[in-house]
Amino acid sequence: EAVGCCRVDEGEVMGEVIRAAIAGVGNCASSLLQGITYYRRRLEDDGVRETLGLMHYDLGGYLPGDIRCVSAFDIDVRKVGQPLEKAIFAPPNCTKTIYAEMDESGVTVQMGPVLDGYSDHMAEFPENQRFVPARKKPVDVAAALKKSGAEILLNYLPVGSQKATEHYAEACLKTGASLVNCMPVFIASTRKWAERFRKAGIPIVGDDIKAQLGATIVHRVLTRLFRDRGVGLDATYQLNTGGNTDFLNMLKRERLMSKKASKTEAVQSQLETPLPDDQVHIGPADYVP
């Protein structure tokens, strides 16, 4: 039986794998699902425990190939209604192809709630660079999660999707699915939300994730290096440019405030005494296709 983006062996039962759902089938989700298939195939087909590209290959006995995607949500017309293994390669996704020979997933991308997950300024750009919202009624996310048996929801919605992220968080609270909030709408780090998940006994982690080796982690290391080598840091700034929908989305400045706060805190945390607000600037600078 095929489940998610990895094939389930005969006799496999729930509990031996991690059943994950994804909100936002964009570049990050595409890289993740391709990577899962790549590492699983390397082990199953070649007998090789390939660790290049991973910080941790084995976590509590779980390997990369033990993650199964059992449900997925998006709003783009080119992804909704498509098999997940095809949707991850649909425009405007533009991430590097890691592994193109994906298994049949058995998962169809479902229409999620748009809410504030789409910004109108994107309409000014070519369709191959932006989201194109589907004209479909959104599904009941909580019901879909429950039906799929998802144990974890990975939230990859665009920066600034406050209402949409809260909608998915509510669905997790209704179904008992854990939430990994991979973007900078503050849920896990907000006392009200954190307390609701704690009382429900549902794990939640976040908010936001760093690229494996991106500008922010390099900035953090340099900041710590200055301190370790006895060099005073008076001011610092980081300007990011990119050519994917993440940067296109953040051209609307109102949407990136949480992203800027997340990145700034990541760097300030490396200093014994945080810099004054007017002496540190970290955030997206421009969209360069």
N, C-alpha and C positions, 0 to 999 in steps of 0.2 A: 504494500500500500504506500502510495506517495503522499507525504504530508509536508507542507511548507516547502522549503527549497532543498531538502535533503530526503533521500529515500529511506523509509523505515523498513528494517529487516523483519522478516516473518517471525511472529511470536513476540515482537517488542510490545511492551505495555507502557501505559502512561506512568510517569514517575522515573523512568530510566533516561528520559530526555528532558530538556527544558523547552516548554511549549511557549513560544513568544508571539506576540502580536506587534504590528508596527503601525504607527500613525505618521503618515508622511513618507511616501515612497520616492524619496529624492536621492541625491547623490550619496549621502551618508548611508542610507538604507541599502542602496545598490552596492556600495563597497563592502558593507558588512555581509550581505548575503552571498556575494561572489566569493568573499574570503572564507566564509564557512564551508562552502562547497569545495573550494580549492584545498583547504587543509584536510577535510574529510577524505577527498579523493586521493590525496598524497598518502594517507594512512591506509585506506582500504585497497587501493590499486597498486601502490608501490611499496607498502610496508614501511614508509618513512614518516617519522614524527617531525615534520617540517616546522621549525620554530622561527625561521627568519620572518620578520615583520610583526612578531607578537612579543609583548612584554611578559605574558604568562601563558604557557601552553596548557597547563593542567591546573584547574582551580577546584579544589575539593574533590578531585576525581573526575570532574567534567572536562571534556576536551572540546575544541571548537566545533567539531562535527556533531556534538550532542545537542546543539541548539536547533530547534525546529520552528520555522515560522508557520503558524497555523491560521493567521488572520492578518489582513492588511487593509488600511484605509487611506484614501487620497481624494483630491477634489478635481484633478486634471482630467479632461475629456480623453486624453491619450492613454490614460492609465486605468481609470475606472472601468470595470467590466472586463479587463484584460487579465490573463494569467499572470501571476506575480513574477514568474521568471522572465516574462516578456516586458512587463511594465517597468522593471528596473533599468531597462535600456531605452525607454521611450523618452523623447524630448520633454522638457528641456534638460534632462539629465545629461551631464557631460563629463562625468568622472572617468578616470582611466579604466579601461576594461582589464580586469584581473583574470577573470575566468569566464569565458563566453558559453561554455558547454554546460548550461544549467540543467538540472533534472526537471521533469514535469512536476510542478509543485502541488497541484490539486487545490491551490488557493487562488481565488478570484479577488482582485482588488475591489473593495466596496466603497461606495460614496460616503465620505465623511461630512460632517457639518462644516460649512464654509466659515460662518461667523466673521471673525476678524483675521482669518488665515490668509486672506488675499487682499492686496493693496491695489487700489484703482490706478495708481501711477504706472503699473506694469503694462497697461493697455497701450501705452505710447511706444512700446518696443516690439520687435518682430516676435512672432509666435514661437519660433524655435529657441528663443532666449527666455521666455516668460511662461507663467502658468496660464492655462486656458481653462477656466472653471467649467465643469460639466453642468448641463441643465437637468439635473436629476435630484430626486428627493433623497436626502441623507438617510442612511439606515439608523436603526436604534443601536448605538455603539455598545451599550451594556449587554443587550440581548445577543449581539454578534460575538462579543467576547465570551459570554457564557456558553454559547453554542459550540464555539471552537475549542473550548477547554483551555484557553490561554491562561498561563500562570503569571506572565509578565507582559506589560505593555511598554514598548520603547517609543518615546515621544520625540519625533524628528520634525515637528511642525516649524514653519518659518519664524524667524525672530519677530517679536511683536504680537504673536498670536495669543494674547492673554485669555480672551473668552473661549477660544477653541481649546486651548490647553486645559483650562478649568473644566470644560465639558468632558474631556477624556479622563481627567482626574476623578470627576464625579462617577464616571462609568466604572473606574477601578474600585472605588469605594462601594459601589453597588454589587460588584461581582467578586470582590476579594482578590483581584489580580494586582500584583505588585506593579509599581510604577518606577521606571527609570526615565527621568526627565532629562533628555539630552540637549535641551535648549534653554536659553536664559529668560524664561518666564519663571518668576520665583514662586515655587510651590513647596519643595522640600525645605527650603530655607525660610519659609514664612511660618510663623508660629501657629497661626490658625489652621493652616492646611496640615502642617506636621503633626499637630495634636489630633486632628481628625483621623489621620492614618494610624497614629499610635494607638488611639482608643479602639480602632477597628482591628488592630493586630495585623496590619498590612504593611509590608516593607515599602519604603520609598527612598530613592536616592536621587541626587541632583544638587544643584541645578546647573545645567550647561556641561559641555565636555570640551576638552582641548583636542586639537588635532594631534596626531602621533608625534610629529616634529614640526610644529608650526611656529609662528612668530611669538605667540604668548609664552610658550614653554621656553623658548630661547631667551626671551626677555626676563623671565623668572630666574633662569640660571645665571644670566649676566648680572642681575641685581644681587643675587646671593654671592656671586663671585667677588663683586666689589666689596661687600661687607667682609667676606672671609680674608681678603687680601689687604684689609685696612684702608680701603679707599672710600672717601665720603661721596655720597650721591646727593647732589643738590636738586636736580630736576631730571625728568626722563619723559620721552614720548615714543609712541609706536603708532604708525599709520599703516593700515592694511588695505591692499587693493586685491580684487579678485574678479573673475569673469563668469561666475555661476549665479544661479538665482538667489543665493544667499546675499550676495553683494548687491544685486539688482533690487532685491526687496528692501535692503537697508539704505537705499538712496533716499527714501522717505525718512527724514531724521527722527520723526516722532516714534518710529518703530524700533530704533536701535538703542534707546536709553538703557534698557536692561542689559543688553549685550555689552555696552560700554562699562556699566557698573560691574559686571561679572569679570571682564578682563582686567579692569583697574584693580579690583580686590585681589585677583590672582597674583599681581605683581607687588602690590603693597604688602601682602602677607609675608613677603620675603625680607622686609625691612623691620629692624627693631623699633624704629620710630617712623611711622608713615609720613610720607611727604605731604605738604600742604596741597589742597585741591588744585590750586593754580600752578603747581609745579609738576603735575603729572597728567598726561593726556594719552589715552589708549583707546583706539577704536577704528572702525572702518573709515577709509578716506574716499574711495571712489570705486565705481564699477567699470572694469575694463574687459570687454568681451574677448 
